[in-house]
Amino acid sequence: MARTISVEVIYRGIFQKTLAKNICRGIVLAARKEGKIGIAFGRYGDSPERNGIPAKNFAIVAPNEEELQLSMAQYEPEQTDVTINVDDMMCKGVESWAWYGLQPINQKIREQGTLIVTSMLPAEELIKFCHTKTHPYRLAVLQAIPSFSGLWVYKDDHTDVRILGALPKVCPELVSLDSVLAAIKEEWKDDLKAKSARRSFEQVTARTVRPGEGNPEVPYKFDLPGWKTMREGVTIDGIRLGEPIKFGDEIGGYRPARNPYFKKFSTRTMRPVIDFDKCIKCTLCWLQCPDSCFDVMPDGTYDLNAEACCGCGVCEAVCPVDDCVTMVNEAAFGDNKSQWEMFKTDKAGYKAWVDAKIAHRPERSHGFRYLGQYQEQVAKMGPAAGTPEKGSAGPGGRKQMGAGAEGGEE
């Protein structure tokens, strides 16, 4: 007997809004080809969408109207058959204003459900980021760089249709490949996109992630006051003042107090690496950081508080010294430890660490900074990246490459 199936798309707010919308809309359109009923919607409520902050879109497909209404009565599905993560760095966990703590990327996936991730990393590397679960689930990696398809810039690289093509393979109960292809041709009126979806279906594979496999850390969380425990009146506690820093026998500098609950690092795709030997103590990174994520150290340099950093890159942009602050792909890091303490403990070792991080940093960007940047990205990935997509408009109406069209990879 047919059952209701839930799919969630976790994306970066604004930057990937159109991408998430297209995926969920495509699922429902394909389901209707089979006489099923469905709905696609975003989860906002008390979680306003912000640049880069994780957000969710859902597609619910049910065999009849009654089952659909039953599912829609929930604020969000308690379980999902498929979770789609369109930026691999969110495998470390996501936090929005409405989730009250760090939510593992795989938290909602039911037993033997599937997590689809767009990434150039292998499954084994992504599993290290994902928090462990007590039951098995499957991980499918769709080879692709992050597709920042949002409100202002649409990167028409077939990521949306490639994900749609993978769904019948990993969750046959949801929709068939024929229905997906028919929906793509009707909605996008593009045979090349249908070809990309078919190639994705043929190539995608899923690996079972065993119970206990992955990141064993317990995600941080906190309890909100209930209506019986809230104080009278409307009051908000101010953030306390900061304090001096103590490192060994050294006392000095200043560490600002920060929100203890909202860990902005869950939004980050890149983080700054600091070469303290090059720091001229100009204060610009400290003054311009919108999230107060730099600590003033006893020697007058500035250390990154990685839990407060959202990876915006302002510090790198304002630093007047070449290679003093360098944004590096978040995939290169496994913790949020102090860089300054590493530097003070072992300066030679820290210099080698900085050089290694900077030398192997993959490029990431939210959109495109100049004309032709997208074509350059595709060209660097070799002939498997695809062939030119005729008639496809990218940012500003420019013709773009249809990554994944022929080779099935972005």
Kinemage of the C-alpha trace (Angstrom):
@kinemage 1
@onewidth
@group {chain A} dominant
@subgroup {mainchain}
@vectorlist {calphas} color= white
{ca met a 1} P 0.000 0.000 0.000
{ca ala a 2} L 1.303 3.474 -0.878
{ca arg a 3} L 2.444 5.680 2.007
{ca thr a 4} L 3.266 9.324 2.575
{ca ile a 5} L 6.893 10.201 1.822
{ca ser a 6} L 8.694 13.268 3.173
{ca val a 7} L 11.695 14.978 1.583
{ca glu a 8} L 13.573 17.925 3.099
{ca val a 9} L 16.080 20.164 1.359
{ca ile a 10} L 18.532 21.921 3.667
{ca tyr a 11} L 20.078 24.942 1.966
{ca arg a 12} L 21.823 28.213 2.709
{ca gly a 13} L 19.271 30.978 3.116
{ca ile a 14} L 18.930 33.374 0.159
{ca phe a 15} L 22.077 31.981 -1.557
{ca gln a 16} L 20.372 28.691 -2.502
{ca lys a 17} L 16.717 29.602 -2.196
{ca thr a 18} L 15.807 29.150 -5.875
{ca leu a 19} L 17.677 25.843 -6.036
{ca ala a 20} L 15.753 24.416 -3.063
{ca lys a 21} L 12.450 25.680 -4.437
{ca asn a 22} L 13.080 24.093 -7.838
{ca ile a 23} L 13.913 20.721 -6.306
{ca cys a 24} L 10.807 20.563 -4.125
{ca arg a 25} L 8.522 21.853 -6.871
{ca gly a 26} L 9.962 19.291 -9.287
{ca ile a 27} L 9.249 16.448 -6.848
{ca val a 28} L 5.578 17.394 -6.562
{ca leu a 29} L 5.159 17.878 -10.314
{ca ala a 30} L 6.661 14.426 -10.941
{ca ala a 31} L 4.407 12.840 -8.300
{ca arg a 32} L 1.324 14.285 -9.980
{ca lys a 33} L 2.280 12.448 -13.155
{ca glu a 34} L 1.583 9.257 -11.204
{ca gly a 35} L -1.741 10.353 -9.739
{ca lys a 36} L -0.254 11.127 -6.332
{ca ile a 37} L -0.888 14.332 -4.424
{ca gly a 38} L 1.809 16.514 -2.924
{ca ile a 39} L 2.844 19.916 -1.692
{ca ala a 40} L 6.113 21.871 -1.606
{ca phe a 41} L 6.693 24.526 1.044
{ca gly a 42} L 9.360 26.380 3.033
{ca arg a 43} L 9.798 26.275 6.787
{ca tyr a 44} L 9.988 29.814 8.068
{ca gly a 45} L 7.745 30.806 10.981
{ca asp a 46} L 10.054 32.191 13.673
{ca ser a 47} L 13.119 31.585 11.488
{ca pro a 48} L 13.547 34.552 9.106
{ca glu a 49} L 15.758 33.718 6.153
{ca arg a 50} L 19.239 35.237 6.287
{ca asn a 51} L 22.214 35.181 3.938
{ca gly a 52} L 23.975 31.863 4.375
{ca ile a 53} L 22.036 30.772 7.465
{ca pro a 54} L 20.707 27.192 7.018
{ca ala a 55} L 17.041 26.990 6.004
{ca lys a 56} L 14.674 24.230 4.900
{ca asn a 57} L 12.232 23.445 2.131
{ca phe a 58} L 9.985 20.382 2.095
{ca ala a 59} L 8.166 18.214 -0.404
{ca ile a 60} L 5.439 15.904 0.916
{ca val a 61} L 3.982 13.281 -1.425
{ca ala a 62} L 0.919 11.309 -0.311
{ca pro a 63} L -1.393 8.739 -1.903
{ca asn a 64} L -4.509 10.795 -1.099
{ca glu a 65} L -5.756 14.128 0.262
{ca glu a 66} L -6.401 12.808 3.787
{ca glu a 67} L -2.849 11.528 4.213
{ca leu a 68} L -1.446 14.791 2.869
{ca gln a 69} L -3.474 16.906 5.304
{ca leu a 70} L -2.334 14.703 8.191
{ca ser a 71} L 1.309 15.346 7.296
{ca met a 72} L 0.771 19.080 6.771
{ca ala a 73} L -0.620 19.407 10.302
{ca gln a 74} L 2.947 19.044 11.617
{ca tyr a 75} L 5.236 22.058 11.853
{ca glu a 76} L 7.818 19.993 10.040
{ca pro a 77} L 8.038 16.229 9.433
{ca glu a 78} L 9.226 14.209 12.417
{ca gln a 79} L 11.042 11.906 10.019
{ca thr a 80} L 12.184 12.171 6.435
{ca asp a 81} L 12.689 9.487 3.828
{ca val a 82} L 15.235 11.670 2.042
{ca thr a 83} L 17.266 14.624 3.290
{ca ile a 84} L 19.017 16.655 0.575
{ca asn a 85} L 22.014 18.762 1.580
{ca val a 86} L 23.093 21.138 -1.197
{ca asp a 87} L 26.289 22.342 0.523
{ca asp a 88} L 28.566 19.642 1.918
{ca met a 89} L 29.909 21.749 4.790
{ca met a 90} L 26.479 21.641 6.416
{ca cys a 91} L 27.191 17.944 7.063
{ca lys a 92} L 28.821 19.213 10.263
{ca gly a 93} L 25.390 20.222 11.536
{ca val a 94} L 23.087 23.167 10.987
{ca glu a 95} L 21.592 25.847 13.159
{ca ser a 96} L 18.865 28.330 12.419
{ca trp a 97} L 17.112 30.748 14.714
{ca ala a 98} L 14.281 28.266 15.050
{ca trp a 99} L 16.221 25.078 15.818
{ca tyr a 100} L 17.601 26.075 19.231
{ca gly a 101} L 20.947 24.329 19.051
{ca leu a 102} L 22.942 22.361 16.525
{ca gln a 103} L 20.807 19.964 14.496
{ca pro a 104} L 22.735 17.067 12.906
{ca ile a 105} L 22.284 17.013 9.148
{ca asn a 106} L 20.923 13.467 9.414
{ca gln a 107} L 18.709 14.017 12.456
{ca lys a 108} L 15.388 13.542 10.669
{ca ile a 109} L 16.343 10.596 8.454
{ca arg a 110} L 14.362 7.452 9.194
{ca glu a 111} L 15.994 4.013 9.320
{ca gln a 112} L 17.340 3.108 5.867
{ca gly a 113} L 16.429 6.583 4.634
{ca thr a 114} L 18.874 8.479 2.438
{ca leu a 115} L 21.012 11.588 2.799
{ca ile a 116} L 21.915 13.097 -0.590
{ca val a 117} L 24.872 15.496 -0.535
{ca thr a 118} L 26.295 17.575 -3.379
{ca ser a 119} L 30.062 17.464 -2.900
{ca met a 120} L 33.422 16.798 -4.508
{ca leu a 121} L 34.473 14.887 -1.377
{ca pro a 122} L 34.139 11.090 -1.163
{ca ala a 123} L 31.510 9.519 1.080
{ca glu a 124} L 34.105 8.453 3.652
{ca glu a 125} L 35.171 12.067 4.225
{ca leu a 126} L 31.589 13.327 4.533
{ca ile a 127} L 30.711 10.614 7.052
{ca lys a 128} L 33.405 11.974 9.372
{ca phe a 129} L 31.454 15.251 9.534
{ca cys a 130} L 27.992 13.708 10.015
{ca his a 131} L 26.918 12.936 13.575
{ca thr a 132} L 26.375 9.301 14.468
{ca lys a 133} L 22.927 7.713 14.524
{ca thr a 134} L 21.601 4.684 16.379
{ca his a 135} L 20.129 3.192 13.209
{ca pro a 136} L 21.556 2.714 9.702
{ca tyr a 137} L 20.897 5.178 6.892
{ca arg a 138} L 22.292 5.602 3.395
{ca leu a 139} L 24.534 8.327 2.014
{ca ala a 140} L 24.476 9.226 -1.689
{ca val a 141} L 27.069 11.713 -2.987
{ca leu a 142} L 26.176 13.712 -6.091
{ca gln a 143} L 29.476 15.012 -7.421
{ca ala a 144} L 29.127 18.787 -7.576
{ca ile a 145} L 30.535 22.016 -6.204
{ca pro a 146} L 28.094 24.108 -4.133
{ca ser a 147} L 25.471 25.656 -6.409
{ca phe a 148} L 24.614 29.107 -5.109
{ca ser a 149} L 21.312 29.570 -6.903
{ca gly a 150} L 19.414 32.192 -4.989
{ca leu a 151} L 17.316 35.298 -5.295
{ca trp a 152} L 19.813 37.492 -7.145
{ca val a 153} L 22.108 35.082 -8.984
{ca tyr a 154} L 20.880 31.884 -10.588
{ca lys a 155} L 23.595 29.377 -11.417
{ca asp a 156} L 21.940 27.204 -14.039
{ca asp a 157} L 24.285 24.238 -13.733
{ca his a 158} L 21.672 21.436 -13.657
{ca thr a 159} L 22.152 20.745 -9.934
{ca asp a 160} L 18.383 20.891 -9.432
{ca val a 161} L 17.530 18.373 -12.160
{ca arg a 162} L 20.465 16.127 -11.277
{ca ile a 163} L 19.118 15.826 -7.739
{ca leu a 164} L 15.660 15.121 -9.142
{ca gly a 165} L 17.167 12.380 -11.321
{ca ala a 166} L 18.876 10.770 -8.314
{ca leu a 167} L 15.669 10.565 -6.260
{ca pro a 168} L 13.996 7.655 -8.132
{ca lys a 169} L 17.219 5.662 -7.656
{ca val a 170} L 17.542 6.186 -3.899
{ca cys a 171} L 13.805 6.301 -3.109
{ca pro a 172} L 11.808 4.422 -5.781
{ca glu a 173} L 8.603 4.753 -3.740
{ca leu a 174} L 8.662 8.527 -4.179
{ca val a 175} L 8.504 8.864 -7.969
{ca ser a 176} L 9.681 6.993 -11.048
{ca leu a 177} L 12.372 8.193 -13.414
{ca asp a 178} L 9.847 8.472 -16.253
{ca ser a 179} L 7.706 10.817 -14.159
{ca val a 180} L 10.732 12.932 -13.242
{ca leu a 181} L 11.794 13.238 -16.884
{ca ala a 182} L 8.263 14.146 -17.965
{ca ala a 183} L 8.026 16.820 -15.265
{ca ile a 184} L 11.406 18.302 -16.230
{ca lys a 185} L 10.464 18.519 -19.896
{ca glu a 186} L 7.132 20.130 -19.044
{ca glu a 187} L 8.460 22.589 -16.429
{ca trp a 188} L 11.849 23.511 -17.923
{ca lys a 189} L 11.143 22.644 -21.584
{ca asp a 190} L 14.741 21.512 -21.955
{ca asp a 191} L 15.757 18.073 -23.260
{ca leu a 192} L 19.345 18.638 -22.098
{ca lys a 193} L 18.182 18.971 -18.502
{ca ala a 194} L 16.208 15.764 -18.842
{ca lys a 195} L 19.384 14.116 -20.119
{ca ser a 196} L 21.282 15.372 -17.061
{ca ala a 197} L 18.619 13.877 -14.784
{ca arg a 198} L 18.799 10.520 -16.552
{ca arg a 199} L 22.593 10.441 -16.338
{ca ser a 200} L 22.412 11.237 -12.632
{ca phe a 201} L 19.973 8.349 -12.131
{ca glu a 202} L 22.375 6.001 -13.893
{ca gln a 203} L 25.455 7.063 -11.951
{ca val a 204} L 24.362 7.766 -8.372
{ca thr a 205} L 25.041 5.103 -5.748
{ca ala a 206} L 24.297 5.012 -2.032
{ca arg a 207} L 26.539 3.728 0.747
{ca thr a 208} L 25.079 2.384 3.989
{ca val a 209} L 26.242 4.286 7.080
{ca arg a 210} L 26.274 1.925 10.036
{ca pro a 211} L 25.024 2.794 13.556
{ca gly a 212} L 27.752 4.643 15.454
{ca glu a 213} L 29.678 5.531 12.290
{ca gly a 214} L 30.550 9.201 11.950
{ca asn a 215} L 31.192 12.086 14.355
{ca pro a 216} L 30.589 10.842 17.946
{ca glu a 217} L 30.332 14.317 19.498
{ca val a 218} L 27.025 15.170 21.173
{ca pro a 219} L 25.592 18.275 19.441
{ca tyr a 220} L 25.165 21.202 21.801
{ca lys a 221} L 21.646 22.122 22.822
{ca phe a 222} L 19.885 24.092 25.508
{ca asp a 223} L 16.457 24.286 27.102
{ca leu a 224} L 14.205 27.249 26.466
{ca pro a 225} L 12.011 28.502 29.305
{ca gly a 226} L 8.450 27.226 29.140
{ca trp a 227} L 5.437 29.436 29.695
{ca lys a 228} L 5.341 28.393 33.371
{ca thr a 229} L 8.926 29.438 34.017
{ca met a 230} L 9.179 32.716 32.105
{ca arg a 231} L 9.569 35.864 34.192
{ca glu a 232} L 6.871 38.502 34.396
{ca gly a 233} L 7.080 41.212 31.784
{ca val a 234} L 9.089 41.200 28.593
{ca thr a 235} L 12.800 41.234 29.413
{ca ile a 236} L 15.904 40.271 27.511
{ca asp a 237} L 19.183 39.797 29.349
{ca gly a 238} L 22.010 41.843 27.878
{ca ile a 239} L 25.274 40.171 26.953
{ca arg a 240} L 27.744 40.541 29.811
{ca leu a 241} L 30.990 42.481 29.453
{ca gly a 242} L 34.092 40.772 28.158
{ca glu a 243} L 37.167 39.880 30.175
{ca pro a 244} L 40.983 39.821 29.976
{ca ile a 245} L 42.650 36.720 28.545
{ca lys a 246} L 45.011 34.490 30.523
{ca phe a 247} L 47.556 32.351 28.683
{ca gly a 248} L 50.138 30.787 30.986
{ca asp a 249} L 51.660 33.646 32.956
{ca glu a 250} L 50.428 36.236 30.441
{ca ile a 251} L 47.303 38.219 31.283
{ca gly a 252} L 46.010 40.915 28.965
{ca gly a 253} L 44.109 41.613 25.821
{ca tyr a 254} L 40.349 41.332 25.713
{ca arg a 255} L 37.799 38.631 24.906
{ca pro a 256} L 34.311 40.046 24.215
{ca ala a 257} L 31.370 38.144 25.630
{ca arg a 258} L 29.210 36.422 23.028
{ca asn a 259} L 25.820 34.810 22.679
{ca pro a 260} L 26.332 31.410 24.366
{ca tyr a 261} L 23.588 29.742 22.334
{ca phe a 262} L 23.843 30.813 18.707
{ca lys a 263} L 26.962 29.133 17.298
{ca lys a 264} L 27.486 30.890 13.981
{ca phe a 265} L 30.115 28.402 12.815
{ca ser a 266} L 27.324 26.129 11.608
{ca thr a 267} L 26.765 28.549 8.694
{ca arg a 268} L 30.374 28.599 7.579
{ca thr a 269} L 31.856 27.328 4.310
{ca met a 270} L 35.251 29.015 4.846
{ca arg a 271} L 37.196 30.272 7.847
{ca pro a 272} L 40.129 32.698 8.204
{ca val a 273} L 43.638 31.372 8.817
{ca ile a 274} L 45.886 33.958 10.469
{ca asp a 275} L 49.649 34.338 10.039
{ca phe a 276} L 50.463 36.092 13.313
{ca asp a 277} L 54.061 36.820 12.244
{ca lys a 278} L 52.645 39.095 9.528
{ca cys a 279} L 50.098 40.859 11.741
{ca ile a 280} L 50.833 44.610 12.091
{ca lys a 281} L 48.148 45.050 14.803
{ca cys a 282} L 46.180 47.530 12.738
{ca thr a 283} L 42.882 46.476 14.424
{ca leu a 284} L 40.931 46.428 11.113
{ca cys a 285} L 39.838 42.769 11.336
{ca trp a 286} L 38.685 43.310 14.925
{ca leu a 287} L 36.816 46.530 14.127
{ca gln a 288} L 35.166 45.375 10.893
{ca cys a 289} L 34.098 41.848 11.882
{ca pro a 290} L 30.270 41.927 11.994
{ca asp a 291} L 30.133 39.085 14.546
{ca ser a 292} L 32.874 40.179 16.990
{ca cys a 293} L 34.689 36.910 16.442
{ca phe a 294} L 38.227 38.182 17.139
{ca asp a 295} L 39.853 38.162 20.570
{ca val a 296} L 42.538 40.756 21.367
{ca met a 297} L 45.465 38.690 22.605
{ca pro a 298} L 48.046 39.721 25.251
{ca asp a 299} L 50.654 40.417 22.532
{ca gly a 300} L 48.286 42.740 20.628
{ca thr a 301} L 47.457 40.353 17.769
{ca tyr a 302} L 43.980 39.046 17.032
{ca asp a 303} L 42.889 35.426 17.454
{ca leu a 304} L 39.860 33.889 15.767
{ca asn a 305} L 37.062 32.646 17.995
{ca ala a 306} L 35.937 29.999 15.523
{ca glu a 307} L 32.613 29.312 17.239
{ca ala a 308} L 31.526 32.918 16.628
{ca cys a 309} L 32.747 33.116 13.012
{ca cys a 310} L 30.236 32.748 10.165
{ca gly a 311} L 32.914 32.768 7.448
{ca cys a 312} L 31.881 36.008 5.730
{ca gly a 313} L 35.441 36.912 4.672
{ca val a 314} L 35.329 40.585 5.721
{ca cys a 315} L 38.539 40.163 7.734
{ca glu a 316} L 40.463 38.958 4.681
{ca ala a 317} L 39.054 41.822 2.604
{ca val a 318} L 40.071 44.589 5.022
{ca cys a 319} L 43.484 43.219 6.076
{ca pro a 320} L 46.187 45.435 4.481
{ca val a 321} L 48.901 42.737 4.633
{ca asp a 322} L 49.123 40.072 1.922
{ca asp a 323} L 48.463 36.546 3.219
{ca cys a 324} L 48.070 37.659 6.825
{ca val a 325} L 44.403 36.611 6.832
{ca thr a 326} L 43.388 33.956 4.298
{ca met a 327} L 39.984 32.334 3.892
{ca val a 328} L 40.306 28.532 3.654
{ca asn a 329} L 37.695 25.882 2.855
{ca glu a 330} L 36.003 24.653 6.024
{ca ala a 331} L 36.580 21.064 4.884
{ca ala a 332} L 40.226 21.466 5.891
{ca phe a 333} L 39.408 21.739 9.614
{ca gly a 334} L 38.197 19.291 12.214
{ca asp a 335} L 37.764 21.525 15.270
{ca asn a 336} L 37.378 25.120 16.457
{ca lys a 337} L 40.574 25.364 18.525
{ca ser a 338} L 42.497 28.612 19.032
{ca gln a 339} L 45.038 29.396 16.317
{ca trp a 340} L 46.903 31.824 18.569
{ca glu a 341} L 47.479 29.200 21.263
{ca met a 342} L 48.891 26.850 18.619
{ca phe a 343} L 51.137 29.692 17.414
{ca lys a 344} L 52.418 30.548 20.916
{ca thr a 345} L 53.056 26.893 21.765
{ca asp a 346} L 54.972 25.971 18.585
{ca lys a 347} L 55.718 28.816 16.173
{ca ala a 348} L 57.583 26.661 13.642
{ca gly a 349} L 54.872 24.029 13.695
{ca tyr a 350} L 52.174 26.677 13.344
{ca lys a 351} L 53.936 28.242 10.338
{ca ala a 352} L 53.999 24.843 8.618
{ca trp a 353} L 50.306 24.367 9.483
{ca val a 354} L 49.391 27.761 7.967
{ca asp a 355} L 51.392 27.106 4.802
{ca ala a 356} L 49.725 23.704 4.356
{ca lys a 357} L 46.211 25.087 4.810
{ca ile a 358} L 46.754 27.968 2.392
{ca ala a 359} L 48.502 25.846 -0.247
{ca his a 360} L 45.621 23.400 -0.593
{ca arg a 361} L 42.583 25.617 -0.237
{ca pro a 362} L 39.832 24.766 -2.772
{ca glu a 363} L 37.970 27.779 -4.131
{ca arg a 364} L 34.493 28.515 -2.824
{ca ser a 365} L 32.319 31.542 -3.486
{ca his a 366} L 28.772 32.716 -2.915
{ca gly a 367} L 27.829 33.496 -6.497
{ca phe a 368} L 30.160 35.114 -9.032
{ca arg a 369} L 32.449 38.080 -8.635
{ca tyr a 370} L 33.244 38.748 -12.282
{ca leu a 371} L 32.088 37.943 -15.817
{ca gly a 372} L 33.111 34.433 -16.881
{ca gln a 373} L 34.011 33.109 -13.418
{ca tyr a 374} L 31.578 30.226 -13.695
{ca gln a 375} L 33.015 29.098 -17.044
{ca glu a 376} L 36.476 29.123 -15.465
{ca gln a 377} L 35.258 26.892 -12.628
{ca val a 378} L 33.813 24.364 -15.067
{ca ala a 379} L 36.930 24.375 -17.258
{ca lys a 380} L 39.174 23.598 -14.279
{ca met a 381} L 37.169 20.461 -13.571
{ca gly a 382} L 38.062 18.916 -16.939
{ca pro a 383} L 36.026 17.416 -19.780
{ca ala a 384} L 33.800 15.379 -17.422
{ca ala a 385} L 32.244 18.588 -16.202
{ca gly a 386} L 29.922 18.798 -19.170
{ca thr a 387} L 29.400 20.487 -22.503
{ca pro a 388} L 28.115 23.964 -23.302
{ca glu a 389} L 24.416 24.265 -22.675
{ca lys a 390} L 22.762 25.968 -25.581
{ca gly a 391} L 20.375 28.711 -24.646
{ca ser a 392} L 20.967 28.512 -20.894
{ca ala a 393} L 21.173 31.883 -19.221
{ca gly a 394} L 23.270 32.388 -16.125
{ca pro a 395} L 23.858 35.477 -13.988
{ca gly a 396} L 22.665 38.620 -15.690
{ca gly a 397} L 21.277 36.676 -18.652
{ca arg a 398} L 24.723 35.472 -19.767
{ca lys a 399} L 25.101 32.118 -21.508
{ca gln a 400} L 26.585 29.522 -19.139
{ca met a 401} L 28.018 26.047 -19.269
{ca gly a 402} L 25.568 23.244 -18.485
{ca ala a 403} L 27.738 21.370 -15.991
{ca gly a 404} L 26.712 17.767 -15.741
{ca ala a 405} L 24.804 17.734 -19.021
{ca glu a 406} L 26.896 15.221 -20.957
{ca gly a 407} L 29.297 13.841 -18.373
{ca gly a 408} L 26.720 13.560 -15.619
{ca glu a 409} L 29.016 15.474 -13.267
{ca glu a 410} L 29.206 19.119 -12.379
